[in-house]
């Protein structure tokens, strides 16, 4: 059963995602929605833990930018490519205007799919 509040949208570029606590590379951003995202990686990520994450992406001029999000790992599994693991994250604490603006930018500049949800 699918418990998503928002339809997932494929992201056109798989941005590198890091745990801000130790600057450890966790994987690459896959699907994205206003409620969360899927991450592709090679290491199992512990579930039910709240992470402070950094997603690196280019601004409109191509200069490096970072978005910072709090998100909880809520599910995990093996990708169709057995060398990769996938982990689903749910966003938490999107109250900051800076965080909401970064999520809006990622959704509108880099995703492919329907945009009729509130985001």
N, C-alpha and C positions, 0 to 999 in steps of 0.2 A: 504494500500500500504506500502511496506517495503522500507524504505529509507536508509538502512544500506550500508556502503561502504565495509564492511568486513563481512564475515560469522561468526556468533556467534559460540563459542566453549564452550561446557559444562566444568565446572571446577570440578575437582574430589574431592575437599575439599572446604567447604563453609567458607572462611576466614572472620574473624571479621573485620568490616570496621567502622572507626571513623571519625567524623568531627574534624579536628585539631584545629579549632577556640576555641572549648570549651571541647574537648576530649569526646564528646558525642557519644555513640554507636548508629550507624545508622541502621546497619543490617549486613547481611552476603552476601558476594559476590556470585553471581550466574554465569550466562553466562559471558564470557569474549571474547573480540576481540581486535585487534590492535587499533580500534577506540573508544571503550567504553565498558561498562559492565552493567549488571543488578544486582540490589540489592534486597534481600528479607528482609523485616522488618515488624515491627508492628505499626510504626507511619508513617503518611503521611509526605513526604518530599516536601517542597516548590519547584516548578518548576522554570526554567529560572534563577536560582541562581548558581553562580560559587562557588564551594566548594573546600577547601583544605582538602584532604582526606588522611587517613593513613590506609593501609591494613597490618595487621599482619599475618605473615606466617613463617614457619620454613626454615632455610637454609638446605643445603644437609647433614649437621651433626646433624640436629634436633634442632639447637639453634634458639631462637626467632630472627626474622628480621622484619623490616617494610619497606614498599614501600610508597612513598608519591606522590600523584597525584593531579593535578587540574582538576576538571571535573564539567560539568554543568548537572543538572537534567533536562531531556528533555521530559520525559513522565512518567506517573504513572497509576497504575490500581490495581485491586484486583487479587490476585493469585487464582489458582484452589482451594487452601486451603483458605477458606474465612477469616481465622484468620491472614493471611499475606497479606501485600501490596507489590507490586513490582514497582521498579523505574528504569528507564533507564537513564544512564549517558553517556555523550560524553566527551572524554578526551580533554583537552586543554593544551597547553604549554608543549609538549613532547620534547622540545629542549635540556633539560639537559641530558647529557650522563648517569648520575646516574638513572634518571627516566626511560629513554629508556631501560637501562640494567635491571632494576627491572621488567618492563613490559615484556620484552623478557623472563626473568626467569619464571615469573608466567605463561606465555603462553606455554612455552616449558616443564616445569616440572609438571604442574598441570592441563592442559586441555586435554580433550578428543575430538577428531574430526579432521577434515581435516586441514592440515598445509601448503597448497600450496599458501596461500596468502603471500604477503610481510609483514613481521612483524619483 
